[in-house]
């Protein structure tokens, strides 16, 4: 699980959701564009919900790992959607094998080549 810091606060989400969101945020920034995304998170009370982020060129987001975290809030459809939106902004970008190496690759058990 990762703690995602944004706008003076933070949320908890899965490693792969975080990685997909950060990649999309970078693609948006490189294209001088913005968008709203919704990702699954664990609330302060421990329940699951969706957080909404406005991502753009000025977004300042970073994440840190959460030690000994329990069940991660993961949504494969969210990861697919973020990866597809990133591909649309960067159609010729190769894989990023040296990026966030502490987080498993996004395509380990997902068919991310599937079009949405």
Secondary structure, 3 states (H helix, E strand, C coil): CEEEEECCEEEEECHHHHHHHHHHHHHHHHCCCCEEEEEEEECCCCCEEEEEEEECCCCCEEEEECCCCCCCCCCHHHHHHHHHHHHHHCCCCCCCCCCCCCCCCCCCCCCCCCCC
